[in-house]
Amino acid sequence: MLVKKDIQDNHMRIMNMNLKSVFRDNPQHTAGLGAKDILKYLGPGLLVTVGFIDPGNWAANIAAGSEFGYKLLWMVTLSTVMLIILQHNVAHLGIVTGDCLAEAAMRYLNPHLGRIILGTGILAVVSTALAEILGGAIALQILFAVPLRAGAIIVLLTVLVLLFTNTYTKLEKIIVGFVSVIGFSFLYELSLTAIEWPAAVKSWVTVSIPTNSMMIIVAVLGAVVMPHNLFLHSEIIQSREWNKEDEDTIARQLKFEFLDTSISMIIGWAINSAMIILAAAVFFKENLHVTELGQAGRLLAPLVGSRASIIFGAALLFSGISSTITAGMAGGTIFAGMFSEPYDLKDAHTRIGVASILSAATILIFLISDPFRALLISQMILGMQLPVTVFLQIYLTSSAKVMGRHKNTRLNNAVLGAIGILITVLNVMLAASSIHF
């Protein structure tokens, strides 16, 4: 029976690796070590970066900056360090095994437990998709006075068209372009304001927990370290795979992936920091409590200039669309994984997962009354689900059965475990503080 099961598992793995070809641009390519090869490898990490500069992040970061000035910048730094470690580890899983996190959960866990865990992951994707679609709708409202619910439908339809009519390679290029626009937009915004750089630099590395800040702190954490990005990264990193049977190639892949992840996450750190700094320099300085993203866009005009408001809205729109695309991909990955299948938009399970999750998020937008608070709560939900995904990841990547000789070292597990415990503790603190919120 064991031999038969091993044969079945190997057969399934071969089938999955064949299906993964939908992501591979040139399976015969051999990775080099030069700067040109590194630049060619960059991309998957930037798609993950989009997920943590989404409208939910905007809400959390603007709330952090407008209410507490520069004091919570340390949380962006800590979250980004944690993110690099977690994303590298889960990408490691994808490179070594050929399975994404969802597929591996179904392969190596009890099927019922696997489906429960993946079910919580789907809830997290719906939560983040709500924030991303809502953010795009708010941007349309800022720029063109489009009603919020109509804007949500426009964003949903735009994203579904982009997802279902483009290859992964084209989507990657589109999103890299969107990230560039968002980054340059914030550079422009910061150039218009007077920044207290000594205070900002100190706050990046100094832990401070002001009174009544716990909800915002965990919202920032949930907005940076996002469970759906862990599922997504383990899938899309396979767009850069070559020969899995060659240990030297695998080792080189892991080095390239770490560079891709680190560079991309640092870009995300800079953009998230810029959001808090802008809010601190403009809103906190003027003692303005920002309660919604639309309000933030409107307040920028009289305080900084009309162009700042327009650029804010345009960057928010790009953020909403691009992050909704990656949320849809993550949702499709998890849903397909529940059927032990890889992400493949030619497959019905992937298509159903993408369309149903994004549609469910849009429907929820029609039911909310306070968009800004909904954005913050969506990030809190991500933070609450995150320990489930993190400990799943640790269990899989520390297993010799799953990873072989590439399993986590004791040091890896100690660091990953500490991150998981810290995330859990923060969420317990959130639960305690929310009683008085």
N, C-alpha and C positions, 0 to 999 in steps of 0.2 A: 504493500500500500504506500509506503514511504517513497519507494522508487517511482511508483506511478505518479504520486503527487509532485515529486521533483521534476519529472518529465513534463507534467502539465504546467508547472510554474515556469520552467524554461521556455516552453512553447508560448506561454502568455507573454513572457518578457520579450521574446523575439518579435511577436506580433506588435507589441507596444513600441519597440524600437523602430519597426517599419513604419508605424503610424506617425512616429516622431518626425519622419521625413518632411512633414508639412512645415516644419520650422527650419529645416536645414537648407541653407542656400547652396553650399558646396561641400558635401560630405567627404570628398577626396582631398580637400585642402589640408596641407600640413602647416601648423602654426609655426611662425618664426619667433625671433626674440627681439626684433628691432622696433623702433618707435612707430613705424608704419603699421606693423602687425598689431601693436597695442591699440592704435587708433581704430583699426578695423574691428577690433574686438569690442570696443566701447559700444554700448547700446542697451543691453538688458538692464544694467544698473540704472540708467537714466529713466527707463520705463517705471522702475520701482520708485525712483525719486519723485516722479509725478504724483504718486500716491500720497507722499507726505508733504507736498506743497499744494494740496487740494483745498477747496473752500472751507472744509472743516478745520484745517490748519489755520486758514485766514481768520476764522472766527475765534479759535482758541488763542492765537497769537495776538490778535488785536485786543481781545479782552485782557490778556496778560499785560500788554504794554500800556493800555489806557488806564487800567486799574492799579497796576503796581510798578509802572515805569520800567526801568531796566532790570529790576530785581530778579525776574524769572528767566533771564537769558541762560542761566546755568542749566536749566532743565532741557533746553534745546541741545546744549553741548552733551550732557549726560545721555539724553535720548539718542543722539546721533552716534555716539560711541557704542551704545548698546545695539543700535541698529546695524552698524557695520559688522559686529560680531555675529549677530543673529542671521543677517542676510548672507554673509559668507558661509556660515555653517549650513544653511538650508540649500544654498546653491551647490555646495559640496555634495549634498545628497543627490541632487539632480545630475551632476556631472558623473559621479561614480556609479550610480545605479541605473540611470536612464528612466527613473520614475520621478514624478513630481511628488510633493508631500501628500497630496490626496490619494494618489495611487498607492504610495507606500503604506499609508494608513490602512487601506483596505487589504493590502497584500499581507501585512504582518500583524495586524490586530484582529481580535474577534470581530467578525463582520457587523454584529449589532453595535458593539462599542465604536467601531470605525464610523458607522453611519451617524451615530449620535454626535460624535466629535465633529464630523464634517457638517452636520446639521447646524451646530453652533457657528461654524465658519460661514455658512451661507447667511445666517442671521447677521453676522458681522459685515458681510459684503452688502447686504440690503441696507444696513445702517450707514455704511460709508457712501454707498451709491446715492442715498437720499441726500446726504450733505453735498455731494458733488453736483448732482442735477440741480439741487436748490441753489447752489452757488452760481451755476451758469444762468439760472433763471433770474437771480438777483442782478447779475451783470447786465442781462438784457433789459431789465427794468431801469438800471442806472443809465445805460447808454441810449435806449430807444423808448423808454416808458412803456415797455411791454408788460401787461399784467403778469403777476408771478406764476399763476397756474398755466397760462398760455406759454410762458417762457419755458416752464418745465417740460411741456410737451414738445416744444421746438428742440430743446437740448436732447431729449430722449430720441426723437426721430433722427436728428443729425448723427448722433452716436451710433445708432443701429445701422444706418446707411454706411457710415465709415467702417464699422466692424465687418459687415457682411459683404462689402464690395471691394475690400482691399486685402492684399496679402500682408503677412506679418512684417515683411521687410519694408513695405510702404508705410505701414502704421508706425513702425519704429522711427522712420525718418520724419514723419509728420510730428510725432510727439517730441523728438529731439528739437525740432524747430520751435514747438510751443514752449518748451522749457527755456530755450534761449530768449524768446520774447519776454517771458515772465521775469527772468533774471535781469535783463536790461531795463525792464520797466521799473523794477525796484531800485536799481542803480540810479535811474533818473529821479525817482521820488526822493531818494536820500540826498541827492545833490541839491535839492531845493530846500532842505531843512537844516537847522543848526543842531548837530548831534553832540552830546556830551560823551565823547569817545572814552575818556578815562573811566567814567562810570560804567559804560558798556563793557569795556575790556575786563574790568574788575568783576562785573556780574556774570560774565561768561564762565568764570572759574571759581566763584564764591557761592556756596549754597546758602540760600535765604528762603525762609518759609513765612511770609507775612501772614497776619491774621486774615482768616476767611479766604485763603488762597488755594486750599487743597483741591477744590473742584477744578480750578483752572489748571493746577499743576498736573493732575491726572488727565485732564482734557488734552494738554500739550503732549503728555506721554502717549496717549491713545492716538493723537494726530500724527505723531512721528513714527513710533513703532507700531505698525498696523498689521493685524493678523492676515488680512487678505494678500498683503505684499509678500509674506513668507510663502504662501501657496503659489503665488504668481511667479516669484523669482526662481523657484525650483523647477518650474516648467519652461519659462522662456530662456533660461540660461542654456538650454539644450539647442538653441538656435546657433550656438557657437561650437558645437561638438564636432570632433573629427573621429579618430580611431580609438574606441574605448578599450581595445585589447592591449594597447601599448601603454605600459606604466609610465614611460617618460612623457608621452603625450598627455596623459591624465595629470601628471604633476605640473606640466607646463600650463595646462588648462586652468588648474587651480590658481596658479600665480597670476595669469591674465585676469581671471575672474575677480581675484582679490583687488587688483588694480582698478578694474572696472567698477566694482562695488565701492571702494574707498573714494575714488574720484567723484563718483556720482553722489554719494552720500554727503561729501563735503560741500558740493554744490547746493544740495538740499539744505544743509546746515546754514549756509550763507543766506539763502533766500528766506528761510524761516526766521533767522536772526534779524534780517532786514525788516520783516513784518513787525516784530516786537519793537525794534529800534524806532521805526517810523511812528508807530502808535505812541511810544513813550515820548518822542520828541515833539509830536504834534498834539495829541489828545491829552496825555497825562500832564504835560506842561501847562496846558490851558484848563486843567481840571475838568475835562469833558469825559463823562462816562458813556462809552459807546455800547449800545445795546443791539445793534444790527449792522450787517455789512453795508446795506444801502445807506444807512446813516453815516458810516465811515466815509463812503464815497462822496456824499453831499457835503460833509464837513471839511473835506480836503480843499474844496474849491475856494471858500472864503479865507481859509487859513494859509494855504500854500499856493493856490492858483488854479484856474479852471482846467488847464492842461493836466494837472495832477489827478483831478477827478476822472477825466476821460481815460487816461492811461491806467488808472486803478481799475476802472470798469473793464477795459479791454483785456488787461492781464487776468482779471478774475474770470472773464469769459473763456479765455484760452485754458486757464486752470481747470474750470468746470468741465469743459469738453474733453480735454486730454485725460483727466483723472477718471472721468466716467468711462472712457474707453478701457482703461486698465482695470477698473472695477468690474466691468463686464467680462473681460478676459479672465480675471481671477474667479468670478462667479462660474463661468463656464468650465474652468479648470476643476473647481471643487465638485460641481454637479456631475461632470463626466467621471471624475475620480470615484464617486459613489458607485459607479457601475464598472469600476476597475478599468477605465478607459482614459487615454490622454486627451488633452485639449485638441480638438480638430473641428473647425467650423463646417466641414463637410458632413460631420456626424450629427445625428438628430439630438443626442443627449447634450452635446455642447451648445447647439443652437437654442435648445429649450432652456438650458441653464442661463445663458446670456440674456435672452429675451425676457424670461419670466422674472429674473432677479431685478433687472433694470425697470421693468414695468411695475413690479411691486413697490419699488422705491418711489416711483413717480406717483402712484396711487396714494401712498402715505402723505405726500406733499399736499394733496387735496384735503387732508384731514387735520393738518396742524394749524395752530392759530398764531404761534410766535416763532417765526423762522429762525431768528438768531439763537434762541434757546434750544430749538430743535438741532441746530448745528452743534452746539456744545454738548448736548445730551448724546448725539450720535457718536461723538468722539469718546465720551465716557463709556459707551457700550463697547466700543472697540477695545478700550483699556481693560474692561472687565472680562472680555473673551480672550484677550491676549495670553494670559497664563496657560489656558488650555492648549493653544497652538504651540506655545513655547515648550511646554513639557512634552507634548507629542513629538516635537522636533528633536528634543534632547534624547528621548527614548530611542528614536529610530537611528539617529546618527551616532549613538554610543554603542549600538549593537553590532557585533561582529557578523551576525547572520545577515544583516542588511548591508553593511558597509565593507565587510572583509577587513583587509589590512588598513583601510582608510578610516576606520572608526575613530571616534573622538579619543584623545588622550585624557588622562586623569585631570590635567590642567584645563583642557577644553571644557570638560564636564563641570569642573569647579567654577569656572567663570560663567558658563551658561546657566548653571544651577543658581549661582548668586544673582544673576539677572532675573531669572524666573521668580526667585524669592522676593527680590526687591519690587518687582511688578505686582506680586500678590499683596505685599505689605502696603504698597501705595493704594491699592484698591480697597483694602480693609479700612485704611484711613479715610478714603473717600466716602465709604459707606457710613462711617461714624460722623463725618463732617456734614454729610447731606441731610442728616436729621435736623440740623440747625440752619440749613441753607434756605 
